[in-house]
Amino acid sequence: MEMCLLCNKYWDVVTSVVPAEAARPEEWKTKDNWARDEIHLCCEADIQDIIIDSEHAYELWTLL
């Protein structure tokens, strides 16, 4: 999963603290959404139950 995120250039949103709402550029929001999708697709159903309520990729990765 880490390699997938690195190759798709999503690693920065996964490993950086979520910026304040006003400081989130549209590019960051797009990358965050894609990273969240990639993480969910790579997880088994029991893990998805744990991370489903997370709003950002950073939160998902931290829970994992």
C-alpha positions in Angstrom: 0.0 0.0 0.0 2.8 2.4 0.8 4.4 1.8 -2.6 1.1 2.5 -4.3 0.8 5.8 -2.4 4.3 6.8 -3.1 4.1 6.0 -6.8 0.9 8.0 -7.2 2.4 10.9 -5.3 -0.1 10.8 -2.5 2.4 10.1 0.2 2.6 13.8 1.3 -1.1 13.9 2.3 -0.8 10.6 4.1 2.2 11.5 6.2 1.5 15.3 6.9 -0.9 16.7 9.4 -4.1 17.9 7.8 -3.8 21.7 7.2 -6.5 24.1 8.4 -9.5 24.3 6.1 -8.6 27.7 4.8 -5.1 26.5 3.9 -6.1 23.5 1.9 -5.5 24.1 -1.8 -7.8 22.2 -4.3 -4.8 20.0 -5.3 -4.4 18.9 -1.7 -8.1 18.0 -1.4 -7.9 16.0 -4.7 -4.8 14.1 -3.6 -6.4 13.5 -0.1 -9.5 12.0 -1.7 -7.5 9.7 -4.0 -5.3 8.6 -1.2 -8.3 7.8 1.0 -9.7 5.7 -1.9 -6.5 3.8 -2.4 -6.2 3.0 1.3 -9.8 1.8 1.5 -9.3 -0.4 -1.6 -6.2 -2.1 -0.1 -7.9 -3.0 3.2 -9.9 -6.0 4.2 -13.5 -5.4 5.3 -12.7 -5.7 9.0 -10.1 -3.0 8.7 -12.4 -0.8 6.7 -14.8 -0.9 9.6 -12.1 0.7 11.8 -11.1 3.4 9.4 -14.5 4.2 7.7 -15.2 7.3 9.8 -11.9 9.0 9.1 -12.2 12.2 7.1 -8.6 12.4 5.7 -5.9 10.1 4.5 -3.6 11.2 7.3 -6.2 9.9 9.8 -6.6 6.6 8.0 -2.9 6.0 7.9 -2.5 6.9 11.5 -5.2 4.4 12.5 -3.5 1.7 10.5 
